[in-house]
Amino acid sequence: MVRAIILVKSPKKLIAARLRKIASVTDSFPTSGQFDAVAIIDVEQLVKIKEIATLIQKIRGVERTETMIEVQ
């Protein structure tokens, strides 16, 4: 299992709720600061993280994302 955190910049107020609707997003919540929401991703293969990040970037109102992969 590979876990990643995707930080999302979006002025949309309900962006965290929209992120939770994406498969493989195990949790999502709004944040304060430079980014507006966090999505936690659990996938079987590393390549899937890029696919999920691309889906998130296609959501209307998402300005940018930053992905961090858990290192064990």
PyMOL commands that set and color helices and strands:
alter all, ss='L'
color gray80, all
select helices_A, chain A and resi 15-20+46-57
alter helices_A, ss='H'
color red, helices_A
select strands_A, chain A and resi 2-9+25-30+37-43+64-69
alter strands_A, ss='S'
color yellow, strands_A
deselect
rebuild
show_as cartoon
